[in-house]
Amino acid sequence: MTTSRPFAAMPAHDETLSVSVLKQFRLIFGSVRNHFRDVEQNCGVSGSQLWILHEVARYPGIGVSDLAARLSIHQSTCSQLVDKLETRGMLVKARRAEDQRRVGLQLGNAAVQVLASAPGPVEGILPQALHGLPDETLQQLHAGLAEVIAQLSQRSDPAAGQPLSEL
């Protein structure tokens, strides 16, 4: 449901601060977009696909559920990305020896060169930047962003389970 609120008159200093924060969001989004563009140009895969390949290289035999959890994305989104990589020969699905009902992922031959040509960080520049912040800063950022989200007149909750490179 979409609701609209009239804009309240804000004091000049608040408007200046809100514009400054808006510019920070633009800088972050633009930097993330440029990183994903570089990944696509250098590797021929999206940023989320590159991260998947990297995780499969780190954890051969990983299942789609565990992979989705590692990337913090919805399992169905992860499955779609895995299927695209499998079609291109970059991933191979194989039954696990210890449990034939479960499928594990292995790198395909086409993935080796992609990983070798990948600009870092493979998980993306925003996750890397967030990982480098102290816990106290992350908690403050989390609380502040929750307030921003609460002010949105429209929001897309499903987007929280999508990789940034796919938005």
Contacts in CASP RR format, 6 or more apart in sequence:
PFRMAT RR
TARGET T0000
AUTHOR 0000-0000-0000
METHOD contacts of the structure
MODEL  1
MTTSRPFAAMPAHDETLSVSVLKQFRLIFGSVRNHFRDVEQNCGVSGSQL
WILHEVARYPGIGVSDLAARLSIHQSTCSQLVDKLETRGMLVKARRAEDQ
RRVGLQLGNAAVQVLASAPGPVEGILPQALHGLPDETLQQLHAGLAEVIA
QLSQRSDPAAGQPLSEL
2 153 0 8 1.000
2 154 0 8 1.000
3 153 0 8 1.000
4 153 0 8 1.000
5 153 0 8 1.000
10 18 0 8 1.000
28 126 0 8 1.000
31 125 0 8 1.000
32 124 0 8 1.000
32 125 0 8 1.000
32 126 0 8 1.000
32 164 0 8 1.000
35 119 0 8 1.000
35 124 0 8 1.000
35 125 0 8 1.000
36 46 0 8 1.000
36 47 0 8 1.000
36 124 0 8 1.000
36 164 0 8 1.000
36 165 0 8 1.000
38 119 0 8 1.000
39 45 0 8 1.000
39 46 0 8 1.000
39 47 0 8 1.000
39 50 0 8 1.000
39 118 0 8 1.000
39 119 0 8 1.000
39 165 0 8 1.000
40 46 0 8 1.000
40 47 0 8 1.000
42 117 0 8 1.000
42 118 0 8 1.000
42 119 0 8 1.000
43 50 0 8 1.000
43 114 0 8 1.000
43 117 0 8 1.000
43 118 0 8 1.000
43 119 0 8 1.000
44 114 0 8 1.000
45 53 0 8 1.000
45 85 0 8 1.000
45 90 0 8 1.000
45 114 0 8 1.000
46 81 0 8 1.000
46 163 0 8 1.000
46 165 0 8 1.000
46 166 0 8 1.000
47 122 0 8 1.000
47 124 0 8 1.000
47 163 0 8 1.000
47 165 0 8 1.000
48 71 0 8 1.000
48 73 0 8 1.000
48 81 0 8 1.000
48 163 0 8 1.000
48 164 0 8 1.000
48 165 0 8 1.000
48 166 0 8 1.000
49 81 0 8 1.000
49 84 0 8 1.000
49 85 0 8 1.000
49 90 0 8 1.000
50 114 0 8 1.000
50 115 0 8 1.000
50 118 0 8 1.000
50 122 0 8 1.000
51 71 0 8 1.000
51 122 0 8 1.000
51 123 0 8 1.000
51 124 0 8 1.000
51 163 0 8 1.000
52 67 0 8 1.000
52 71 0 8 1.000
52 78 0 8 1.000
52 81 0 8 1.000
52 82 0 8 1.000
52 85 0 8 1.000
52 91 0 8 1.000
53 85 0 8 1.000
53 90 0 8 1.000
53 91 0 8 1.000
53 107 0 8 1.000
53 111 0 8 1.000
53 114 0 8 1.000
53 115 0 8 1.000
53 122 0 8 1.000
54 115 0 8 1.000
54 118 0 8 1.000
54 122 0 8 1.000
54 123 0 8 1.000
55 62 0 8 1.000
55 67 0 8 1.000
55 70 0 8 1.000
55 71 0 8 1.000
56 62 0 8 1.000
56 67 0 8 1.000
56 91 0 8 1.000
56 105 0 8 1.000
56 106 0 8 1.000
56 107 0 8 1.000
56 111 0 8 1.000
57 107 0 8 1.000
57 111 0 8 1.000
57 115 0 8 1.000
59 66 0 8 1.000
59 70 0 8 1.000
60 105 0 8 1.000
60 106 0 8 1.000
60 107 0 8 1.000
61 94 0 8 1.000
61 96 0 8 1.000
61 104 0 8 1.000
61 105 0 8 1.000
61 106 0 8 1.000
62 70 0 8 1.000
62 104 0 8 1.000
62 105 0 8 1.000
63 102 0 8 1.000
63 103 0 8 1.000
63 104 0 8 1.000
63 105 0 8 1.000
64 75 0 8 1.000
64 78 0 8 1.000
64 79 0 8 1.000
64 82 0 8 1.000
64 103 0 8 1.000
64 104 0 8 1.000
64 105 0 8 1.000
65 75 0 8 1.000
67 78 0 8 1.000
67 82 0 8 1.000
67 105 0 8 1.000
68 74 0 8 1.000
68 75 0 8 1.000
68 77 0 8 1.000
68 78 0 8 1.000
68 79 0 8 1.000
71 78 0 8 1.000
71 163 0 8 1.000
72 161 0 8 1.000
73 161 0 8 1.000
73 162 0 8 1.000
73 163 0 8 1.000
74 158 0 8 1.000
74 161 0 8 1.000
74 162 0 8 1.000
77 161 0 8 1.000
77 162 0 8 1.000
77 163 0 8 1.000
77 166 0 8 1.000
81 163 0 8 1.000
81 166 0 8 1.000
82 91 0 8 1.000
82 93 0 8 1.000
82 105 0 8 1.000
85 91 0 8 1.000
85 111 0 8 1.000
86 92 0 8 1.000
86 93 0 8 1.000
88 110 0 8 1.000
89 108 0 8 1.000
89 109 0 8 1.000
89 110 0 8 1.000
89 111 0 8 1.000
90 107 0 8 1.000
90 108 0 8 1.000
90 110 0 8 1.000
90 111 0 8 1.000
90 114 0 8 1.000
91 105 0 8 1.000
91 106 0 8 1.000
91 107 0 8 1.000
91 108 0 8 1.000
91 111 0 8 1.000
92 105 0 8 1.000
92 106 0 8 1.000
92 107 0 8 1.000
92 108 0 8 1.000
93 103 0 8 1.000
93 104 0 8 1.000
93 105 0 8 1.000
93 106 0 8 1.000
94 103 0 8 1.000
94 104 0 8 1.000
94 105 0 8 1.000
94 106 0 8 1.000
95 101 0 8 1.000
95 102 0 8 1.000
95 103 0 8 1.000
95 104 0 8 1.000
96 102 0 8 1.000
96 103 0 8 1.000
96 104 0 8 1.000
107 115 0 8 1.000
115 122 0 8 1.000
121 127 0 8 1.000
121 128 0 8 1.000
124 164 0 8 1.000
126 164 0 8 1.000
130 138 0 8 1.000
133 141 0 8 1.000
149 155 0 8 1.000
159 167 0 8 1.000
END
